[in-house]
Each structure stands twice: as C-alpha cells, then as structure tokens.
Amino acid sequence: MMDAKWKCIFGSILNLSVVAVSVNFFTEGGVVHPFSEQEEQYVQWLATVAASEETNISGLNYIFCSDEYLLDINIRYLGHDDYTDIITFPYHETDNLEGDLFISLDRVRENAMEYECSFEEELRRVMAHGLLHLRGYKDKNQEDSLKMRNAENRAIASFKQT
C-alpha cells in the first residue's frame, strides 16, 4: 500500500480560466523521497511544463521506487524482464494529463553517472519524460527520440527559471 508523502492542489490562471493541478508524490521499495523540501516547486514546474505543451494536469501520481520494485512492475504488467528508469500508466487519453509514473531512483542515479549530470537534473529529465509520454510523445525511433529529448531539455531549462 502506498503512503502519500505529499499532495498539492493549486489553481493558476491560464487563458482566463482557473485550472486545478493535482500532483501526488509517493515512495515504494524502501527509497527516500528525493526532494521533500522542494515539492511545491516541483508541482509548479510540472504545471509549467504541461502548459508549455498546451495541456493541463488533472492528476499525476509520481511513485519513486527501487530498481527491484520497478522490475517487478515491468515483468508483471508489461512482460519485460529488464530494468528501466520509468514506466508510465495513463488513466485514459484526453487533453488533460492523468496517470501513474513509476520512477526507479536507482536507475536515475546510474543514468546521472553515465551521462555525467547531477542526480537532480536526471530526475527532472525522467519526470518530464513521463509527462511528455502522457502528452503523446514517442521515443521508439530516432526522429521521435530527438523530439522527446528537445522537449525534455526545454522542461529542464524551465525548472531553472522557476
């Protein structure tokens, strides 16, 4: 059973309408919440990323977990027996983003070392990557991967400005 670490619902004015944003953060598999002191900043950043993609967040659950926890999900629900940094489960396909995003903090740490960036930057990249998948971005071929990477880079840059 997941324990809620934090939930934020706030309104922002976009196109003269109030948009409620619900982002929840959970931990599983014995990991420590990676940014418990900055949760509000992350929620605002995610809302900014969504707005830049001309969409809204209705409900996102980010579940930070271990490699083993995410591997079990990958095997059980997707039939893939390999480690991954993120698995995204959309609730449905609409203009508003809703879904569960499972992120392996072990993979994020390894990716950060491999790509020679900070853990925080790689975590933001993976968080944005999942949101962008919910928005409809793909990454199965070189052209789609380039579009995804460019959108991730814009998202990371927008965090630095919040």
C-alpha positions, 0 to 999 in steps of 0.5 A: 500500500502506498503512503502519500508523502505529499499532495498539492492542489493549486489553481493558476490562471491560464487563458482566463480560466482557473485550472486545478493541478493535482500532483501526488508524490509517493515512495515504494521499495524502501527509497527516500523521497528525493526532494521533500523540501522542494515539492511545491516547486516541483508541482509548479514546474510540472504545471509549467511544463504541461502548459508549455505543451498546451495541456493541463494536469488533472492528476499525476501520481509520481511513485519513486521506487527501487530498481527491484520494485520497478522490475517487478512492475515491468515483468508483471504488467508489461512482460519485460524482464529488464530494468528501466528508469520509468514506466508510465500508466495513463488513466485514459487519453484526453487533453488533460494529463492523468496517470501513474509514473513509476520512477526507479531512483536507482536507475536515475542515479546510474543514468546521472553517472553515465551521462555525467549530470547531477542526480537532480537534473536526471530526475527532472529529465525522467519526470518530464519524460513521463509527462511528455509520454502522457502528452503523446510523445514517442521515443521508439525511433530516432526522429521521435527520440530527438523530439522527446529529448528537445522537449525534455531539455526545454522542461529542464531549462524551465525548472531553472527559471522557476 
